[in-house]
Amino acid sequence: MTSNRKSLSYSILELASVANGSSPAQTFEKSLDLAQKAEELGYKRFWLAEHHNMASIASSAPSVLIGHIAGGTKKIRVGSGGVMLPNHSPLIVSEQFGTLGSLYPDRIDLGLGRAPGTDQVTAHAIRSDRMQSVYQFPEEIKQIQQYFSSDNKGAKVRATVAEGVSVPIYILGSSTDSAHLAAKLGLPYAFASHFAPAQLFEALHIYYNEFKPSSFLQEPYTIACINVIAAETDQQAERISTTLIRLIVGVLTGQSDYMQEPIDMTPQLRQLSHDPALQRMLKYTFVGSKETVKQQTTEFLKQTGVNEIMVASHIYHHEDRLNSYRIFAEIMQEL
């Protein structure tokens, strides 16, 4: 594996997790508050995910939320992590992000993925012909690039608000397919190792070795996502992590619900946390004090060689979440 890492950035992937007893509106305001604090703490970008039909996640319209976050911040980059392209028309995506790029120049990112971001029944409700779009994912990315090109002015179909606007495209993935594509197109690559870590190293190896320079990117650029729950002590972080454990168990058993308030770690929860399926899914979930999380993060960066690390978190209390991101920022500044 070969990386061109010269400097290391740290960023946030926001899922707008909805706590039990809270509303989407309250969740969105907490997301904005987090973005404002992240800007002060030196985070490079703040990406919004796309998920549908999940009570615990309010980030189902990333382009709308990006406008909300970008309008309430000054310099942090804001983008999609990502737009699930088979759910959408390339023309509409181009118009939406061209508009955002004009409103907030040089601050908007367009991360594109091909997963549905939901269950198959809901995916069909979103777009009944989405599987055709899944197979056309590479061609639809090129369509978006064309819509953003100044050379598209003579075309019969135009996204006039996007032409000539600078909105970098990132390929998102959780498998090796996306690595081949990102390398072939010469685009930056973000891997979802926070929930699908199995093929992380193989995907990075493919991307680094197959990368072809493009007019968008001359050298490979990689982002890997992890889960972080940091607190003043290992014990405090473990207690906070019970929210995540119960949330993931709900997802795996088809009983998804709102984020639940943390509780003391019980023998049953500890046993669940060691379940092989949960362990595989949360392999890169770093829980503990600053020292503990720093050791885990240092090892992860050493092993992967990524250019940028992106952090996700499912933490019930907003103040605990702000504190976790503050601690992680301190770790990254020290590294």
C-alpha positions as CSV (number, residue, x, y, z in Angstrom):
1,M,0.0,0.0,0.0
2,T,1.3,3.4,-0.9
3,S,0.1,6.7,0.4
4,N,1.1,10.2,-0.6
5,R,0.2,11.6,2.8
6,K,1.9,14.9,3.5
7,S,-0.5,16.4,6.0
8,L,-3.4,15.0,7.9
9,S,-6.9,16.4,8.1
10,Y,-9.8,15.5,10.4
11,S,-13.5,15.8,9.6
12,I,-17.0,14.9,10.7
13,L,-19.7,12.6,9.1
14,E,-23.0,13.8,10.6
15,L,-26.0,11.4,10.4
16,A,-28.3,13.8,12.4
17,S,-29.0,11.0,14.9
18,V,-32.4,11.5,16.6
19,A,-32.4,11.0,20.4
20,N,-35.5,9.5,22.1
21,G,-37.8,12.3,23.1
22,S,-36.3,14.7,20.6
23,S,-37.5,15.9,17.2
24,P,-35.9,16.3,13.8
25,A,-36.0,20.1,14.1
26,Q,-34.2,19.9,17.4
27,T,-31.7,17.5,15.9
28,F,-30.9,19.8,13.0
29,E,-30.2,22.7,15.4
30,K,-27.8,20.5,17.3
31,S,-26.1,19.5,14.0
32,L,-25.6,23.2,13.3
33,D,-24.2,23.8,16.7
34,L,-21.8,20.9,16.3
35,A,-20.7,22.3,12.9
36,Q,-20.0,25.7,14.4
37,K,-18.0,24.1,17.2
38,A,-16.2,21.9,14.7
39,E,-15.2,24.9,12.7
40,E,-13.6,26.4,15.8
41,L,-11.8,23.1,16.6
42,G,-10.1,22.9,13.2
43,Y,-12.2,20.2,11.5
44,K,-11.8,20.4,7.8
45,R,-15.2,19.3,6.6
46,F,-18.7,18.5,7.8
47,W,-20.5,15.9,5.7
48,L,-24.2,14.9,5.9
49,A,-25.2,11.3,5.1
50,E,-28.3,10.1,3.2
51,H,-30.5,7.6,4.9
52,H,-34.3,6.9,4.5
53,N,-37.0,5.3,6.7
54,M,-34.9,5.2,9.8
55,A,-36.3,6.7,13.0
56,S,-32.9,7.2,14.5
57,I,-31.4,9.2,11.5
58,A,-32.9,12.5,10.3
59,S,-30.3,13.1,7.5
60,S,-32.6,12.0,4.6
61,A,-32.2,15.2,2.5
62,P,-28.5,16.0,2.5
63,S,-28.6,18.9,0.0
64,V,-31.2,20.7,2.2
65,L,-29.1,20.1,5.3
66,I,-25.9,21.2,3.6
67,G,-27.5,24.6,2.9
68,H,-28.6,24.8,6.6
69,I,-25.1,24.0,7.9
70,A,-23.2,26.1,5.3
71,G,-25.4,29.1,6.0
72,G,-24.7,28.9,9.7
73,T,-20.9,28.5,9.4
74,K,-18.1,30.6,7.8
75,K,-15.2,28.5,6.5
76,I,-15.6,24.7,7.2
77,R,-16.3,22.7,4.0
78,V,-19.8,21.2,3.9
79,G,-20.8,18.3,1.8
80,S,-22.6,15.0,1.2
81,G,-21.3,11.8,2.7
82,G,-23.0,11.1,0.5
83,V,-25.7,11.5,-2.1
84,M,-26.8,8.0,-3.0
85,L,-26.8,8.7,-6.7
86,P,-29.1,5.8,-7.9
87,N,-31.9,7.5,-5.8
88,H,-31.6,10.7,-7.9
89,S,-31.4,12.2,-11.3
90,P,-27.8,13.4,-12.2
91,L,-29.3,16.6,-13.6
92,I,-31.2,17.4,-10.4
93,V,-28.1,16.6,-8.2
94,S,-26.0,18.9,-10.5
95,E,-28.6,21.7,-10.1
96,Q,-28.8,21.3,-6.4
97,F,-25.0,21.3,-5.8
98,G,-24.4,23.9,-8.4
99,T,-26.8,26.2,-6.5
100,L,-25.0,25.3,-3.2
101,G,-21.6,25.9,-4.8
102,S,-22.7,29.4,-6.0
103,L,-24.2,30.3,-2.6
104,Y,-21.1,29.1,-0.7
105,P,-18.1,29.3,-3.0
106,D,-15.2,26.8,-2.5
107,R,-17.0,25.3,0.5
108,I,-19.2,22.6,-1.0
109,D,-18.2,18.9,-1.5
110,L,-20.2,16.3,-3.5
111,G,-19.7,12.8,-2.2
112,L,-21.4,10.2,-4.3
113,G,-22.3,6.6,-3.4
114,R,-24.4,3.9,-5.0
115,A,-25.9,2.1,-2.0
116,P,-29.6,2.8,-1.3
117,G,-29.1,4.2,2.2
118,T,-32.2,2.2,3.3
119,D,-34.0,-1.2,3.0
120,Q,-35.0,-2.6,-0.4
121,V,-38.7,-1.9,0.0
122,T,-38.0,1.8,0.7
123,A,-35.4,1.9,-2.1
124,H,-38.1,0.8,-4.5
125,A,-40.5,3.5,-3.2
126,I,-37.8,6.1,-3.8
127,R,-37.1,5.0,-7.4
128,S,-38.6,1.9,-8.9
129,D,-35.9,1.8,-11.6
130,R,-33.0,2.4,-9.3
131,M,-31.2,-0.9,-10.1
132,Q,-30.7,0.4,-13.7
133,S,-29.1,3.5,-12.3
134,V,-26.9,1.4,-10.0
135,Y,-25.4,-0.3,-13.1
136,Q,-24.9,3.1,-14.7
137,F,-23.2,4.7,-11.7
138,P,-19.9,5.4,-13.5
139,E,-21.7,7.0,-16.5
140,E,-23.9,9.1,-14.2
141,I,-20.9,10.4,-12.4
142,K,-19.5,11.5,-15.8
143,Q,-22.8,13.1,-16.6
144,I,-22.6,15.2,-13.4
145,Q,-19.0,16.2,-14.3
146,Q,-20.3,17.3,-17.7
147,Y,-23.1,19.3,-16.2
148,F,-20.5,21.2,-14.1
149,S,-18.2,21.7,-17.0
150,S,-18.1,25.1,-18.7
151,D,-18.0,23.2,-22.0
152,N,-21.6,22.1,-21.5
153,K,-23.0,25.5,-22.6
154,G,-23.8,24.2,-26.1
155,A,-25.6,21.0,-24.9
156,K,-29.3,20.5,-25.3
157,V,-29.6,19.6,-21.6
158,R,-27.9,21.9,-19.2
159,A,-27.6,22.5,-15.5
160,T,-26.9,26.2,-16.0
161,V,-26.5,26.9,-12.3
162,A,-23.7,24.3,-12.1
163,E,-21.6,25.3,-15.2
164,G,-18.1,26.4,-14.1
165,V,-18.9,26.1,-10.4
166,S,-16.2,24.4,-8.3
167,V,-17.7,21.5,-6.4
168,P,-15.2,18.6,-6.0
169,I,-16.6,15.1,-6.4
170,Y,-15.7,12.3,-4.0
171,I,-16.4,8.6,-4.6
172,L,-17.8,6.9,-1.5
173,G,-17.6,3.2,-1.0
174,S,-17.6,0.2,1.3
175,S,-16.2,-2.4,-1.2
176,T,-13.5,-2.9,-3.8
177,D,-15.8,-1.9,-6.7
178,S,-15.8,1.7,-5.6
179,A,-12.0,1.7,-5.3
180,H,-11.5,0.6,-8.9
181,L,-13.9,3.3,-10.0
182,A,-12.3,6.1,-8.0
183,A,-8.9,5.2,-9.2
184,K,-10.0,5.0,-12.9
185,L,-11.7,8.4,-12.7
186,G,-8.9,10.0,-10.8
187,L,-11.1,11.2,-8.0
188,P,-10.7,11.2,-4.2
189,Y,-11.9,8.2,-2.4
190,A,-13.8,7.9,1.0
191,F,-14.2,4.5,2.6
192,A,-17.1,3.7,5.0
193,S,-14.9,1.8,7.5
194,H,-17.1,3.0,10.4
195,F,-19.7,0.4,9.6
196,A,-18.3,-1.8,6.8
197,P,-14.6,-2.3,7.5
198,A,-14.0,-5.8,5.9
199,Q,-12.5,-4.6,2.6
200,L,-10.8,-1.4,3.8
201,F,-7.2,-2.5,3.2
202,E,-7.9,-4.3,-0.1
203,A,-9.8,-1.2,-1.3
204,L,-7.1,1.2,-0.4
205,H,-4.5,-1.0,-2.0
206,I,-6.5,-1.1,-5.3
207,Y,-7.0,2.6,-5.2
208,Y,-3.4,3.5,-4.6
209,N,-2.1,1.1,-7.2
210,E,-4.6,1.8,-10.0
211,F,-5.0,5.5,-9.6
212,K,-4.8,7.5,-12.8
213,P,-4.2,11.3,-12.5
214,S,-7.0,13.4,-13.8
215,S,-7.8,17.1,-14.3
216,F,-9.5,16.9,-10.9
217,L,-6.7,15.2,-8.9
218,Q,-3.0,14.6,-9.6
219,E,-2.3,12.2,-6.7
220,P,-4.4,9.7,-4.8
221,Y,-6.4,11.2,-1.9
222,T,-8.1,8.9,0.7
223,I,-10.5,9.4,3.6
224,A,-11.5,6.7,6.1
225,C,-14.3,7.0,8.5
226,I,-14.3,5.7,12.1
227,N,-16.6,5.9,15.1
228,V,-15.3,7.8,18.1
229,I,-16.8,8.0,21.6
230,A,-14.3,9.9,23.8
231,A,-14.7,11.1,27.4
232,E,-12.7,12.1,30.4
233,T,-12.2,8.4,31.5
234,D,-12.6,5.0,29.9
235,Q,-15.5,4.2,32.2
236,Q,-17.4,7.3,31.2
237,A,-16.9,6.6,27.5
238,E,-18.0,3.0,28.0
239,R,-21.2,4.1,29.6
240,I,-21.9,6.6,26.7
241,S,-21.2,3.8,24.2
242,T,-24.2,1.8,25.4
243,T,-26.3,4.1,23.2
244,L,-24.4,3.0,20.2
245,I,-24.4,-0.7,21.1
246,R,-28.2,-0.8,21.5
247,L,-28.7,1.2,18.3
248,I,-26.6,-1.2,16.2
249,V,-28.3,-4.2,17.8
250,G,-31.6,-2.7,16.8
251,V,-30.4,-2.3,13.2
252,L,-29.1,-5.8,13.0
253,T,-32.3,-7.3,14.4
254,G,-34.6,-5.2,12.3
255,Q,-35.9,-3.3,15.4
256,S,-34.4,0.1,14.7
257,D,-35.5,2.8,17.1
258,Y,-34.5,6.3,18.3
259,M,-31.1,6.7,20.2
260,Q,-31.6,5.7,23.8
261,E,-30.1,7.3,26.8
262,P,-26.9,5.7,28.0
263,I,-27.0,3.3,30.9
264,D,-24.4,1.5,33.0
265,M,-22.8,-1.4,31.1
266,T,-24.6,-4.6,32.0
267,P,-23.3,-8.2,31.6
268,Q,-25.9,-8.6,28.8
269,L,-24.8,-5.5,26.9
270,R,-21.2,-6.5,27.3
271,Q,-22.0,-9.9,25.8
272,L,-23.9,-8.3,23.0
273,S,-20.9,-6.0,22.3
274,H,-18.8,-9.1,21.7
275,D,-21.2,-10.6,19.3
276,P,-19.2,-11.5,16.1
277,A,-21.6,-9.6,13.8
278,L,-21.4,-6.4,15.9
279,Q,-17.7,-6.8,16.3
280,R,-17.2,-7.0,12.5
281,M,-19.4,-3.9,11.9
282,L,-17.8,-1.8,14.7
283,K,-14.2,-2.9,14.2
284,Y,-13.1,0.7,14.0
285,T,-15.0,2.1,16.9
286,F,-12.7,3.8,19.3
287,V,-14.1,4.2,22.8
288,G,-12.3,5.6,25.8
289,S,-10.3,8.4,27.4
290,K,-8.2,10.8,25.3
291,E,-5.1,8.5,25.9
292,T,-7.0,5.4,24.9
293,V,-8.6,6.9,21.7
294,K,-5.2,8.5,20.8
295,Q,-3.5,5.1,20.8
296,Q,-6.2,3.5,18.7
297,T,-6.3,6.4,16.3
298,T,-2.5,6.5,15.9
299,E,-2.5,2.7,15.1
300,F,-5.3,3.1,12.6
301,L,-3.5,6.0,10.8
302,K,-0.3,4.0,10.8
303,Q,-2.0,1.0,9.2
304,T,-4.0,2.8,6.6
305,G,-1.9,5.8,5.6
306,V,-5.0,7.8,4.7
307,N,-4.9,11.5,4.0
308,E,-7.9,12.3,6.1
309,I,-9.8,10.7,9.0
310,M,-13.5,11.3,9.3
311,V,-15.4,10.7,12.5
312,A,-19.0,9.6,13.1
313,S,-20.7,9.3,16.5
314,H,-24.0,8.2,17.9
315,I,-24.0,9.9,21.3
316,Y,-27.3,10.6,23.2
317,H,-26.5,13.8,25.1
318,H,-25.4,16.8,22.9
319,E,-22.9,18.0,25.5
320,D,-21.2,14.6,25.6
321,R,-21.0,14.6,21.8
322,L,-19.4,18.1,21.7
323,N,-17.0,17.0,24.4
324,S,-16.1,13.8,22.4
325,Y,-15.3,15.9,19.3
326,R,-13.3,18.4,21.3
327,I,-11.2,15.6,22.7
328,F,-10.7,14.1,19.3
329,A,-9.6,17.5,17.9
330,E,-7.0,17.7,20.6
331,I,-5.7,14.3,19.7
332,M,-5.4,15.2,16.0
333,Q,-3.7,18.4,16.8
334,E,-1.1,16.6,18.9
335,L,-0.6,14.0,16.2
